[in-house]
Structures are given as structure tokens and as C-alpha cells.
Amino acid sequence: MVVFVGSVACEAAFPDAVGPDTKASTAMRFRPIPEGSFEGRPNHLLQLYAEHPIASPQQRFTWQLPFQAKRIVVELLTLAARDDASGIDDLLTEDARFGLPDRRELLARPVFDDDHGQTFFDALRDAAVRFDAKAAFSCPPLALASQQLVQSGVEPMWCFYTSGDHLDLIVFKLVLERGHPRIAYVGLFEQRPERPVIVTAAGQPPPLTPPIRRG
């Protein structure tokens, strides 16, 4: 297991119909999909979603947390497979960041920098090809009270891909922004770790699931 203090990998494990194809699904692929590496040989996450239909703005408007969490992540991976950074405005928050796969958002930097997310896309693509197409995707189950906190935008929710050997992670923090579910943080390793990563000097992470406050 990854022993990242505050990472999601050690804490829990746990999908969706896609809508009809749209004109956006024919977007030009600017660069070929990278070859897989590590567990991503021969089939990796980007290959899995390369031909996936892209949702229309009307479809995205209907998505809700926590129920369409994976659908939002899949949409992001589909755009990454097509190298289409122009489509991420509806999926990521205005101040979205990416950094290490840790709920403390260590070494985070803005997604929307001078290149409108291309540096982020490169990092996401390079990470995704390390994961087998059947890599486990999990969103820890939420109690009803926690679901309501996520649905109302009071609390975020966390989901993640985990490699088969539990050393590698891609982590997603999903929130409500202006009434729509979006990704606020993506955590990933730019290079696959060879051993469990331990971080102990950054304080306690936020809870994996929204805390239930009892009166």
C-alpha cells in the first residue's frame, strides 16, 4: 500500500451511462496517444477512453455529485486522450490545481496557467498511460448525511485510480462551483514511485469523507 500520509490509497475503495455522441466528439486529436508503460501495457486508461463520446453542455448541466463523480472524471480523461485542453473549462474549477496525490494538495500549482492547462494535460496523460485500462476507480461510500453535504456544495468528495500494486495514484477532488460539479484538484505522480511514499511533516489531511456533525 501507498503510505502517503493523507493519501486516499490507504483508506477505502468503490459509474455510468454515457450520453449520445455530439459534434464535440469529432474534435481533432492533436497528438497521438502515448504508448503505455508499467501496468498500462498493452492497454491503458487513455486508450480506454480515446473513442468515448464527449458529453454536450446540456448533458453536463444534469450531472450531480456524488452520483456522476466517475462520469466527470471519465470526461476529463476523454479530453486528455484527445489532447483537447480547450474543453476543460466546464470540468475544472476556475482555480483548479494539480500536485501530489495527497488530500493536503502538496506541491499544488494552477491548472490554468499561461498555457491554458496544457502542462497539466501533459502530466495527466503521462500518468494515465501507466495505469491498466481496468485500473480500480474508487469513491469512498458516503453516508446519507455526507451525501447531502456534497450535494449542497458544503464539502468536497474524493475519488481515485489506484494501480494494481498500490504504489501509483491519480486523485480527484470534486466540488460544487456555481451549482455545477467540477474538479478542483488532481493529484498525481509525475514519475511512478518505486516504493511507498511517506510524507509526515505536512500536518493532518482533511477527512476522506465529509464529517458528520452531530448536534
Buried (B, 14 or more C-beta within 10 A) or exposed (E): EBBBBBBBBBBBEEEEEBBEBBEBBEBEEEEEBBEBEBBBEEBBBBBBBBEBBBBBEEBBEEBEBBBBBBBBBBBBBBBBBBBBBBBBBBBBBEEBBBBBBBBBBBEBEBBBEEEBBBBBBBBBBBBBBBBBBEBBBBBBEBEEEBBBBBBEBEBBBBBBBBBEEBBBBBBBBBBBBEEBBBBBBBBBBEEBBEEBBEBEEEEEBBBBBBEEEEE
